[in-house]
Amino acid sequence: MAAPSIRLRLTGWYSLVLFLMLVVYATATFVAVRHEFFEQLDDQLHDDFEAAEGFLSASSDGRVAWSGERRHDPDDAEDRGSDAWAASGEQIYRSGAASALPPVALATTSATPHYETLVTNGRRWRTLSGTTLVGGRSVVLRVSRLEERLRAQLWEILVVLVLGLPLVVALAGAGGYVLARRALTPIDHLASEARRITADRLHERLSTPNPHDEIGRLTAVINETFARLESSFDQLRRFTADASHELRTPLSVIRGIGEMELKEPHTAAEYRDAIGSMLEEVDRLTHLVDTLLRLSHGDAGTIRLSRERIDLGALTRDVVSSLAILAEERSQQLQVEADEDVSVVADRLVLREALANVVDNAIKYSPKGAPIAIHVRSDDERAMVEIIDRGPGVAAEHRERIFDRFFRIDQARSRDSGGTGLGLAIAKWSVAVNGGTIAVEGAPEGGSVFRIVLPGATRPTSSVHHDPVTQGMGEHV
């Protein structure tokens, strides 16, 4: 069976709780009313007892007599009675109603009046018995009232409570269902709106009638989710298009070379040249696929880091030394300025890859013969590496996207330089997994400043040394 809807469950729970509350309330009310009724009956018996005492008087012969002219109203004879007994056991007076009751147990009657319920012939009587003095003689007096009228009233109250309780719960349940339906109507509207937003309509948003209530806050969260999905879908579309383009170019080159070589016979040397060109494109494809796999593993968090204490200045100089040949080809000079003992805790290989990609990017976009400065320093508890090039710079509107995969400011120029548009994306990931950030801004003298900030392992020192090196950036990933 399908689970009931929320409004039915809310109505059911509401009705159940209300029913239990009403049962408790009705029970407490009935007990209180019953207690009050019996207290009133006892008060009436007390009044009857005091009135009956006035009916007793001592005669001239020393006997106690009941004053007949002060007897109760005959209309009350059926539901209340009085009887009086001498201490010797002699009956002084007994009304008609009291004759249905057993005689008073004189031996157990105390001077203090006490209440008692007696059942005779299936009828319940409430009695008050006590000893009083009349003319110096002790007399046992008992007054009684029938409980049938009181119990009939209690039964009527009980019937009203029992029969009215389900009716009240039913009416309250119907009202609760209406309220639940009205309260959940915005959710139904929300669901219908969300259902029409597909992958092609992620730019649409849900309407928010009241942003301050629970439905409004839920709608805001869903809209934020749609915004993130829209951004992710846009990035995925761009990535797919760019990746397809990057893969298509070398494949087209390989196909073109093969088709051209098959059109007519060639010498062995010409075939070797063609095969060599094809292998270069295969290497480019392999390099691209390996880089994409690495980024994919990084996104999935499956790359295991080996963190250690690293001298950031020494690592930067090592990167510069390994890429010296690229700078020499372009007659560029790199000047490294590093504070002493600038240490970080990071994965050496991953961090080295980030530095290599950023420096390589600076070499490729800086003109021939231009200097490239690299500063390594500490700032409070942070370690920073700044790579300052003399290239064309990055416009403000591109500074956030420059770290996206396959993003290029100049498509033709980047492809001619052999890049795939993944180097800075790798650098951003490599810095991020080591707890740092990377950003770019314009240099005062033109060009760009790439700033890598990492949590420092030691506090900064004041000594600085300069190490001019003529070299270039490492392999571009």
C-alpha positions as CSV (number, residue, x, y, z in Angstrom):
1,M,0.0,0.0,0.0
2,A,1.2,3.5,-0.8
3,A,2.1,5.7,2.2
4,P,-0.6,8.2,3.1
5,S,0.0,11.8,2.1
6,I,1.4,14.3,4.6
7,R,-1.9,16.1,5.0
8,L,-3.6,12.8,6.0
9,R,-0.8,12.0,8.4
10,L,-1.0,15.4,9.9
11,T,-4.8,15.1,10.2
12,G,-4.5,11.7,11.8
13,W,-1.9,12.8,14.3
14,Y,-3.8,15.9,15.1
15,S,-7.1,14.0,15.6
16,L,-5.4,11.4,17.8
17,V,-3.7,13.9,20.0
18,L,-6.9,15.9,20.3
19,F,-8.9,12.8,21.1
20,L,-6.4,11.8,23.9
21,M,-6.5,15.4,25.3
22,L,-10.3,15.4,25.2
23,V,-10.5,12.0,26.9
24,V,-8.2,13.3,29.7
25,Y,-10.2,16.5,29.9
26,A,-13.6,14.8,29.9
27,T,-12.4,12.3,32.6
28,A,-11.1,15.0,34.8
29,T,-14.3,17.0,34.3
30,F,-16.5,14.1,35.1
31,V,-14.5,13.2,38.2
32,A,-14.6,16.9,39.4
33,V,-18.4,17.1,38.8
34,R,-19.1,13.8,40.5
35,H,-17.0,14.9,43.5
36,E,-18.9,18.3,43.6
37,F,-22.3,16.5,43.4
38,F,-21.5,14.2,46.3
39,E,-20.2,17.1,48.3
40,Q,-23.5,19.0,47.7
41,L,-25.4,15.8,48.7
42,D,-23.3,15.6,51.9
43,D,-24.0,19.2,52.6
44,Q,-27.7,18.6,52.2
45,L,-27.5,15.7,54.6
46,H,-25.8,17.9,57.1
47,D,-28.6,20.4,56.8
48,D,-31.1,17.6,57.2
49,F,-29.3,16.4,60.3
50,E,-29.4,19.8,61.9
51,A,-33.1,20.2,61.0
52,A,-33.9,16.7,62.4
53,E,-32.2,17.7,65.7
54,G,-34.8,20.5,66.0
55,F,-37.6,17.9,65.5
56,L,-36.5,16.1,68.7
57,S,-37.8,17.3,72.1
58,A,-38.1,15.9,75.6
59,S,-41.6,15.3,76.9
60,S,-42.9,15.8,80.4
61,D,-42.5,12.2,81.3
62,G,-38.7,12.3,80.4
63,R,-39.0,10.6,77.1
64,V,-37.8,11.9,73.8
65,A,-40.4,12.5,71.2
66,W,-40.4,13.6,67.5
67,S,-42.4,16.7,66.9
68,G,-44.9,15.6,64.3
69,E,-45.9,19.1,63.3
70,R,-42.3,19.7,62.1
71,R,-41.9,16.7,59.9
72,H,-40.5,16.9,56.4
73,D,-42.6,17.8,53.4
74,P,-44.4,14.7,52.2
75,D,-43.2,15.3,48.7
76,D,-39.7,14.5,49.9
77,A,-40.7,11.3,51.6
78,E,-39.7,9.0,48.8
79,D,-36.1,10.2,48.3
80,R,-35.1,11.1,51.8
81,G,-35.8,10.0,55.3
82,S,-35.0,10.3,59.0
83,D,-35.0,8.0,61.9
84,A,-34.1,8.4,65.6
85,W,-33.2,5.8,68.2
86,A,-32.8,5.9,71.9
87,A,-29.5,4.7,73.4
88,S,-31.4,1.7,74.8
89,G,-32.4,0.6,71.3
90,E,-35.9,1.9,71.4
91,Q,-37.1,3.4,68.1
92,I,-38.2,7.1,68.6
93,Y,-39.1,7.9,65.0
94,R,-38.8,6.5,61.6
95,S,-40.1,8.0,58.3
96,G,-41.5,6.0,55.5
97,A,-38.5,6.3,53.3
98,A,-36.2,5.4,56.2
99,S,-38.1,2.2,56.8
100,A,-36.4,0.7,53.7
101,L,-33.0,1.0,55.5
102,P,-31.7,-1.4,58.1
103,P,-31.8,-0.2,61.8
104,V,-28.9,1.9,63.0
105,A,-26.1,-0.1,64.6
106,L,-26.1,1.7,67.9
107,A,-22.9,0.1,69.2
108,T,-20.9,1.5,66.3
109,T,-22.4,4.9,66.2
110,S,-20.0,7.6,67.5
111,A,-20.7,11.1,68.8
112,T,-19.2,12.5,65.6
113,P,-21.5,12.3,62.7
114,H,-20.2,10.1,59.8
115,Y,-21.4,9.6,56.2
116,E,-22.1,6.2,54.8
117,T,-23.6,4.7,51.5
118,L,-26.1,1.9,52.0
119,V,-27.5,-0.4,49.2
120,T,-31.0,-1.7,49.9
121,N,-33.2,-3.4,47.4
122,G,-31.0,-2.3,44.6
123,R,-31.2,1.3,45.6
124,R,-28.3,3.4,47.0
125,W,-28.8,5.7,50.0
126,R,-26.4,8.2,51.3
127,T,-26.7,8.5,55.1
128,L,-25.4,10.7,57.9
129,S,-25.5,9.2,61.4
130,G,-24.6,10.7,64.7
131,T,-25.4,11.0,68.4
132,T,-27.1,14.0,69.9
133,L,-28.4,14.9,73.4
134,V,-32.0,15.7,73.9
135,G,-33.1,16.7,77.5
136,G,-30.0,15.0,78.8
137,R,-30.7,11.8,77.1
138,S,-28.5,10.4,74.3
139,V,-30.3,9.9,70.9
140,V,-28.9,8.3,67.8
141,L,-30.1,10.3,64.7
142,R,-29.8,9.3,61.1
143,V,-30.8,11.2,58.0
144,S,-30.7,9.7,54.5
145,R,-31.1,10.8,50.9
146,L,-31.5,8.6,47.8
147,E,-28.6,8.8,45.3
148,E,-30.7,7.9,42.2
149,R,-31.4,11.5,41.1
150,L,-27.8,12.5,41.5
151,R,-26.6,9.4,39.7
152,A,-29.1,10.0,36.9
153,Q,-27.7,13.5,36.4
154,L,-24.1,12.1,36.4
155,W,-25.2,9.5,33.8
156,E,-26.6,12.3,31.6
157,I,-23.3,14.2,31.8
158,L,-21.4,11.0,31.0
159,V,-23.6,10.3,28.0
160,V,-23.1,13.8,26.7
161,L,-19.3,13.6,27.1
162,V,-19.0,10.1,25.5
163,L,-21.3,10.9,22.6
164,G,-20.0,14.4,22.1
165,L,-16.4,13.4,22.1
166,P,-16.3,11.6,18.7
167,L,-18.4,14.4,17.1
168,V,-15.9,17.0,18.4
169,V,-12.9,15.0,17.2
170,A,-14.5,14.4,13.8
171,L,-15.3,18.1,13.4
172,A,-11.8,19.0,14.5
173,G,-10.3,16.4,12.2
174,A,-12.2,17.9,9.2
175,G,-11.0,21.3,10.2
176,G,-7.4,20.1,10.7
177,Y,-7.5,18.5,7.2
178,V,-8.6,21.7,5.7
179,L,-5.9,23.6,7.5
180,A,-3.3,21.0,6.5
181,R,-4.4,21.2,2.9
182,R,-4.2,25.0,2.9
183,A,-0.8,24.9,4.6
184,L,0.6,22.4,2.2
185,T,-0.8,23.9,-1.0
186,P,2.3,26.0,-1.5
187,I,4.4,22.8,-1.4
188,D,2.2,21.4,-4.2
189,H,2.7,24.6,-6.1
190,L,6.4,24.4,-5.5
191,A,6.5,20.8,-6.7
192,S,4.6,21.6,-9.9
193,E,7.0,24.6,-10.6
194,A,10.1,22.5,-9.9
195,R,8.8,19.7,-12.2
196,R,8.8,21.9,-15.2
197,I,12.4,23.1,-14.7
198,T,14.5,20.7,-16.8
199,A,18.2,20.7,-17.8
200,D,17.3,23.1,-20.7
201,R,15.4,25.5,-18.4
202,L,17.8,25.7,-15.4
203,H,17.8,29.5,-15.7
204,E,14.2,29.6,-14.4
205,R,13.6,30.0,-10.7
206,L,10.7,29.1,-8.3
207,S,8.5,32.0,-7.2
208,T,8.7,32.9,-3.5
209,P,5.5,34.5,-2.2
210,N,6.8,34.9,1.4
211,P,10.6,34.6,1.7
212,H,10.4,34.8,5.5
213,D,8.4,31.7,6.3
214,E,9.4,28.0,6.1
215,I,8.2,27.6,2.5
216,G,10.0,30.7,1.5
217,R,13.3,29.5,3.0
218,L,12.8,26.1,1.3
219,T,12.2,27.8,-2.0
220,A,15.3,29.9,-1.6
221,V,17.4,26.8,-0.9
222,I,15.9,25.1,-4.0
223,N,16.7,28.2,-6.1
224,E,20.3,28.2,-4.9
225,T,20.5,24.5,-5.8
226,F,19.2,25.3,-9.3
227,A,21.7,28.1,-9.6
228,R,24.6,25.7,-8.7
229,L,23.2,23.1,-11.2
230,E,23.0,25.8,-13.9
231,S,26.6,26.8,-13.3
232,S,27.7,23.1,-13.3
233,F,25.8,22.4,-16.5
234,D,27.3,25.4,-18.2
235,Q,30.8,24.4,-17.1
236,L,30.1,20.8,-18.3
237,R,28.9,22.1,-21.7
238,R,31.9,24.3,-22.1
239,F,34.2,21.5,-20.9
240,T,32.7,19.0,-23.3
241,A,32.8,21.4,-26.2
242,D,36.4,22.4,-25.5
243,A,37.6,18.9,-24.9
244,S,35.9,17.8,-28.1
245,H,37.7,20.6,-30.0
246,E,41.1,19.8,-28.4
247,L,40.7,16.1,-29.3
248,R,39.4,16.8,-32.8
249,T,42.4,18.9,-33.8
250,P,45.2,16.2,-33.4
251,L,42.9,13.6,-34.7
252,S,42.2,15.6,-37.8
253,V,45.9,16.2,-38.3
254,I,46.6,12.4,-37.9
255,R,43.8,11.6,-40.4
256,G,45.0,14.3,-42.8
257,I,48.6,13.0,-42.8
258,G,47.5,9.4,-43.2
259,E,45.2,10.2,-46.1
260,M,47.8,12.4,-47.8
261,E,50.5,9.7,-47.5
262,L,48.2,7.0,-48.9
263,K,47.3,8.9,-52.1
264,E,50.6,8.1,-53.8
265,P,53.8,6.2,-53.1
266,H,56.6,7.9,-51.1
267,T,60.1,7.2,-50.1
268,A,61.0,5.6,-46.8
269,A,62.3,8.9,-45.4
270,E,59.0,10.6,-46.3
271,Y,57.0,7.8,-44.6
272,R,59.2,8.2,-41.5
273,D,58.6,11.9,-41.4
274,A,54.8,11.3,-41.7
275,I,54.9,8.7,-39.0
276,G,56.9,11.1,-36.8
277,S,54.3,13.8,-37.2
278,M,51.5,11.4,-36.4
279,L,53.4,10.3,-33.3
280,E,53.8,13.9,-32.2
281,E,50.0,14.3,-32.4
282,V,49.5,11.0,-30.5
283,D,51.8,12.3,-27.8
284,R,49.7,15.5,-27.6
285,L,46.5,13.4,-27.3
286,T,48.1,11.1,-24.7
287,H,49.2,14.2,-22.7
288,L,45.8,15.7,-22.9
289,V,44.0,12.5,-21.8
290,D,46.4,12.0,-18.9
291,T,45.8,15.6,-17.7
292,L,42.1,15.2,-17.9
293,L,42.3,11.9,-16.0
294,R,44.4,13.6,-13.3
295,L,41.9,16.4,-13.0
296,S,39.1,13.9,-12.8
297,H,40.9,12.0,-10.0
298,G,41.5,15.3,-8.3
299,D,37.8,16.2,-8.4
300,A,36.9,12.8,-7.1
301,G,39.3,13.1,-4.2
302,T,41.1,9.8,-5.1
303,I,44.6,11.2,-5.2
304,R,46.5,10.5,-2.0
305,L,48.8,13.3,-0.9
306,S,52.1,12.8,0.9
307,R,52.5,15.9,3.0
308,E,55.9,16.9,4.3
309,R,57.7,20.0,5.5
310,I,59.0,21.8,2.4
311,D,61.4,24.8,2.0
312,L,59.3,26.8,-0.5
313,G,62.2,28.9,-1.7
314,A,64.3,25.8,-2.4
315,L,61.4,24.2,-4.3
316,T,60.9,27.3,-6.4
317,R,64.5,27.4,-7.3
318,D,64.4,23.8,-8.2
319,V,61.4,24.4,-10.5
320,V,63.2,27.3,-12.2
321,S,66.4,25.2,-12.7
322,S,64.5,22.3,-14.3
323,L,62.9,24.7,-16.8
324,A,66.0,26.7,-17.7
325,I,66.1,25.6,-21.4
326,L,62.7,27.1,-22.2
327,A,63.7,30.5,-20.9
328,E,67.0,30.3,-22.8
329,E,65.2,29.7,-26.1
330,R,63.4,33.0,-25.6
331,S,66.3,34.9,-24.1
332,Q,64.3,35.5,-20.9
333,Q,65.7,36.0,-17.4
334,L,64.1,34.8,-14.2
335,Q,65.1,36.5,-11.0
336,V,64.2,34.6,-7.8
337,E,64.0,36.5,-4.5
338,A,63.3,34.3,-1.5
339,D,63.1,34.8,2.2
340,E,65.1,32.3,4.3
341,D,63.2,29.5,5.9
342,V,59.9,29.9,4.2
343,S,58.4,26.5,4.9
344,V,55.0,24.9,4.2
345,V,53.5,21.5,4.8
346,A,52.4,20.2,1.5
347,D,52.8,17.4,-1.1
348,R,56.1,18.2,-2.9
349,L,55.2,16.8,-6.3
350,V,51.7,18.4,-6.4
351,L,52.9,21.8,-5.3
352,R,55.9,21.6,-7.7
353,E,53.5,21.0,-10.6
354,A,51.5,24.1,-9.7
355,L,54.7,26.3,-9.6
356,A,55.9,24.8,-12.9
357,N,52.6,25.5,-14.7
358,V,52.4,29.1,-13.5
359,V,56.0,29.9,-14.4
360,D,55.6,28.1,-17.8
361,N,52.5,30.3,-18.4
362,A,54.6,33.4,-17.7
363,I,57.3,32.4,-20.1
364,K,54.9,31.6,-22.9
365,Y,53.1,34.9,-22.7
366,S,56.1,37.2,-21.9
367,P,57.9,38.7,-24.9
368,K,61.4,37.5,-25.8
369,G,64.1,39.0,-23.6
370,A,61.7,40.2,-21.0
371,P,62.5,39.5,-17.3
372,I,60.3,37.4,-15.1
373,A,60.5,38.0,-11.3
374,I,59.6,35.3,-8.7
375,H,59.2,36.4,-5.1
376,V,59.0,33.9,-2.2
377,R,58.2,35.5,1.1
378,S,56.2,35.1,4.4
379,D,53.4,37.2,5.7
380,D,52.4,36.5,9.2
381,E,51.5,32.8,9.2
382,R,51.2,32.6,5.4
383,A,53.7,31.7,2.7
384,M,53.4,33.4,-0.7
385,V,54.9,32.9,-4.1
386,E,54.5,35.8,-6.7
387,I,55.3,35.2,-10.4
388,I,55.5,38.6,-12.2
389,D,55.6,38.5,-16.0
390,R,55.8,41.1,-18.7
391,G,53.1,39.6,-20.9
392,P,49.9,41.2,-22.3
393,G,48.2,40.9,-18.9
394,V,44.7,39.5,-18.0
395,A,41.7,41.7,-18.3
396,A,39.6,42.1,-15.1
397,E,36.6,40.2,-16.6
398,H,38.8,37.2,-17.4
399,R,40.7,36.9,-14.1
400,E,38.2,34.5,-12.5
401,R,37.8,32.3,-15.6
402,I,41.4,32.1,-16.4
403,F,41.7,29.1,-14.1
404,D,38.8,27.3,-15.8
405,R,39.7,24.2,-17.9
406,F,40.3,24.9,-21.6
407,F,39.7,28.7,-21.1
408,R,41.9,30.8,-23.4
409,I,41.9,34.5,-23.8
410,D,43.5,34.2,-27.3
411,Q,42.4,30.9,-28.8
412,A,44.7,30.9,-31.9
413,R,47.8,32.1,-30.0
414,S,47.3,29.5,-27.3
415,R,47.0,26.7,-29.7
416,D,50.0,27.8,-31.7
417,S,52.1,27.7,-28.5
418,G,51.1,24.1,-27.9
419,G,49.0,24.7,-24.8
420,T,45.8,22.9,-24.0
421,G,44.2,25.4,-21.6
422,L,44.6,23.0,-18.6
423,G,47.8,24.3,-17.1
424,L,46.3,27.0,-14.8
425,A,43.4,24.6,-14.0
426,I,46.0,22.1,-12.8
427,A,47.8,24.8,-10.8
428,K,44.6,25.9,-9.1
429,W,43.7,22.3,-8.1
430,S,47.3,21.6,-6.9
431,V,47.3,24.7,-4.7
432,A,43.8,24.1,-3.4
433,V,44.5,20.5,-2.3
434,N,47.4,21.8,-0.3
435,G,45.2,24.3,1.5
436,G,46.1,27.4,-0.5
437,T,44.7,29.8,-3.0
438,I,45.9,31.3,-6.3
439,A,44.8,34.5,-7.9
440,V,45.9,36.9,-10.7
441,E,46.1,40.7,-10.9
442,G,47.6,43.3,-13.1
443,A,51.3,44.3,-12.6
444,P,52.1,48.0,-12.1
445,E,54.5,47.9,-15.1
446,G,52.3,45.8,-17.3
447,G,51.8,42.1,-17.4
448,S,50.4,39.9,-14.7
449,V,51.1,38.9,-11.1
450,F,50.1,35.3,-10.2
451,R,50.0,35.0,-6.4
452,I,50.0,31.6,-4.6
453,V,49.2,31.8,-0.9
454,L,49.8,28.7,1.3
455,P,49.6,28.2,5.1
456,G,53.0,28.7,6.5
457,A,54.9,26.3,8.7
458,T,57.2,28.9,10.3
459,R,57.2,32.6,10.9
460,P,59.0,34.8,8.4
461,T,62.6,35.9,8.6
462,S,64.0,39.2,7.4
463,S,67.0,38.0,5.3
464,V,66.6,37.9,1.6
465,H,69.0,36.8,-1.2
466,H,68.8,37.3,-4.9
467,D,69.4,34.5,-7.4
468,P,69.2,35.7,-11.0
469,V,68.6,32.7,-13.3
470,T,68.1,32.5,-17.0
471,Q,65.6,29.8,-17.6
472,G,62.0,29.0,-18.5
473,M,58.9,27.3,-17.2
474,G,58.5,23.6,-17.1
475,E,56.2,21.4,-19.2
476,H,52.7,22.7,-19.8
477,V,50.0,20.3,-18.8
